[in-house]
Amino acid sequence: MNTKILSIYFAILAVFSSCQSDYFEFQSDRNQIESRTLSRSNKFKFPDGWQYLETNEVRWAALQIPDSLLPIMSTEELVEACMEYPLAPDCFAYNDVQHGLSDVISRFNGFAELKKREDAFDKVLDFYSRKLEEIITFGNNIGYSFSSLEFAFYERFIISGYLVQVDELSKCERLRELYSKSCDLHDSYDKLHGSISTQTISAMRAALGDKKLSRNHGYFDQRTIYLTTSGGLKVEAFKIDCQDPDRDIAEGRKYIKDYFPTAIILNEGTCTYNCHGYAWWMSEGGEECWINNTLGDESENLAKFFRDGIYSRTSSPSPGDKVYYTYGDHSAIVYSGNVFTSKWGPYPLVRHKSTECPYNSIELIYYKENQFKTGKVYWDMNPDPTPINTYEDFSISDYYDPSVYRTEIFISGGKEPDEPLEDDSKAYIISKTNNTARVFFAARGIYYVNFSIYLKTNNRHMAKYVSDEVYVAY
């Protein structure tokens, strides 16, 4: 870690230890690296080296505007700081961009100040207009470059409802004019042809109620599929056709390099699958798919994976266990210790520390896979012990849908429940259903009745039920 980064890091630690406010003002003299500089116009500059700070909380805190500066910044200066917030592209790493926007906005105090300004929305449109004109004018010039992720953030922020209610946006003629320019730009500029840009212009179309345009851009091709968890529950997922996947790969690599330089890219960015799809389905042998946490009506979807009896919570995670970020709507797989493997929305599949990612890591829940469930077989022994040449009815308490599961019932003998009978004529099954069996005992001895439950789709052993000793006498 170089001197510049160490200076920032120790300054941050000092503030934390003194329990002062959650932003940091660093001294600016020639002996310390400049962390923030204020020009005569009160222009705010983000610190250097923040990418190398070790945890989200420290990184987010290092990027705050000093409280003393916020009220004296002009709205134009404030808009520029908000639109250039370095971690703004984090919103696209979320499964739901609106959720990501809310989290990004809550992390940076510039947005809260901007919301207080009466001219905030007009100034944001001014900023957006300048960026549009700049790209239209210089976009194809050699040496000119801009971030399509930042541009997508401008558009998502405008239609987020943070400054103007979403249902009021369609009444703003100036926004409609800028949107029309953006549509033309998306058509003509290949850097805006990736999945993130495509979804963004589609979201603008929906917010403005535009049903007239017949352009091909902005349509996101996805179809709904249904998965069955190992416990037999139905989960909704999507098969997605990515727009210009090469653009997704380029943007994903640049995003990781710029903002998370210590993360290791394991696979390129793509919109075909997300963190939940990877952690809970693909890692178990399933195909690529995108799984959302909840359905459109906010009913649970992802939770079916860790509530169907296959997984249980653990406080001692091991490699291969699942991880859920409660406040980040994110899933990962434990690689080793606090190092995880996870897919960041349409960004790459990444190996990273638990706290070095776009998501709030304040609460992590770990899930360990159960090998299979165990249970008891129930029956009425009358009289006790059971006499020879009699029938007994056995059953299990849980019910398993026969369209999803198959049940195997068998009888074992000897002192161990899994020891098979030497002579099948000693006891045998007269009849059976999914969770009951009638057994005839033809010889004295000690028996066990076994029920084993298997998932039909992959023959996975889900549960085992064994009776207590059944003592049969003359």
Secondary structure, 3 states (H helix, E strand, C coil): CCHHHHHHHHHHHHHHHCCCCCCCCCCCCCCCCCCCCCCCCCCCCCCCCHHHCCCHHHHHHHCCCCCCCHHHCCHHHHHHHHHCCCCHHHHHHCCCHHHHHHHHHHHCHHHHHHHHCCCHHHHHHHHHHHHHHHHHHHCCCCCCCCCHHHHHHHHHHHCCCCCCCHHHHCCCHHHHHHHHHHHHHHHHCHHHCCHHHHHHHHHHHHHHCCCCCCCCCCCCEEEEEEEECCCCCEEEEEEEECCCHHHHHHHHHHHHHHHCCCCEEEECCCCCCCHHHHHHCHHHCCCCCECCCECCCCCECHHHCCCCCCEEEECCCCCCCEEEECCCCEEEEEEECCEEEEECCCCCEEEEECCCCCCCCCCEEEEEECCCEEEEEEECCCCCCEECCEEEEEEECCCCCCCCEEEEEEEEECCCCCCECCCHHHEEEEEECCCEEEEEECCCEEEEEEEEEEECCCCCEEEEEECCCEEEEC
